[in-house]
């Protein structure tokens, strides 16, 4: 599934504003990355999605404890968050867009992301107007529950150092200068511990500077590769007023789950297991169909053998039961024996089942169907007659004062 990842610029939205982007076909490897105005951005393939990445410079992070009974889907969540963050935000809470982490800790604490609402809404509206509607908005960096990581960024103004991890206290941004190691040591004890297990990732332009300042080896990670990692996160900043309805939220959540199942390497064994299960069922159905077809062919061959054995004059078998019925009827006519389609047989059977004292005024017979007129049967008598005749292999129905009787061709009836 093709995915277009767009990093939202810090500048306000405009026709000439450049948007950095990357395209991935499988969610794991990059196909292309570049920059273009909104109208010239690539169009995702049919069934693909557009993911917007909010840069680290545009977000602030806050950890709060939600009151009991208030969850991420509570309609009272937004005003509660404004009250909890009132003293922490540098701007008026009404002008900020707030988003809640996808997971609430067992203690009830949860991370909240805040950014300029007007800036974010303007970019999302511009992308939608350009026929590239965003399905998910993710942060470039988010509070992580894993081990601490350091990211060296080659920013235009000055190199930056971003720290994430379970013990980093959220997302910490520092200038990548000679004072960075001292600032890291000033962090809480667990976060400031520099050992061989701390992974340092750096953009190529600042890799040498990061090694010199941090006195450790670094691994290269380009900015588009970082966006790709961000796109795989469970975050979606499009919450509250940026989501039109509960149905939209549910659809986006289900879409995210579907993409996770289809693309995540962690689900690869499950995907292979599902494919193996489907192939096994397909092979089983084919084997069952082959067995049933073989049994049907054997039955047809048996009927054909019985027909040709009983009537050697038949050379070509087209419909064995029908041909046998015709040959038996021919033999019966030749011998003068009455069949179930003859009037005499019908009258004998009907007379035995007819209500006492009921005699037809006239009888018409044609093509194996007898019409007994003038009987005047009521509904109960008609139903009783039809039931008795059905057990004898005949069908009967009443139309006014006429009772129509003919051999019953439905399966399971007596001959």
Secondary structure, DSSP 8 states (H G I E B T S, - for coil): --EEEEEE-SS---TT-EEEEEEESSSSSEEEEEEEEGGGS----TT-EEEEEE-GGG-EEEEEE--TT--TT-TTHHHHHHHHHTTT-SS-GGGEEEEE-SS--TTSEEEEEEEEHHHHHHHHHHHHHTT---SEEEESS---SSS-EEEEE--SSS-EEEEESTTTTS-EEEE-STTHHHHHHTS-HHHH---TT-EEEE-GGGHHHHHHHHTS--EE--HHHHHHHHHTSS-----GGGS--HHHHHHHHHHHHHHHHHH-GGGHHHHHHHHHHHHHHHHHHHHHHHHHHHHHHHHHHHHHHHHHHH-TT----S-HHHHHHHHHHHHHHHHT---TTSHHHHHHHHHHHS-TT---SEEEEETTEEEEES----HHHHHHHHHHHHHTTEEEEEETTEEEEEE--STT---
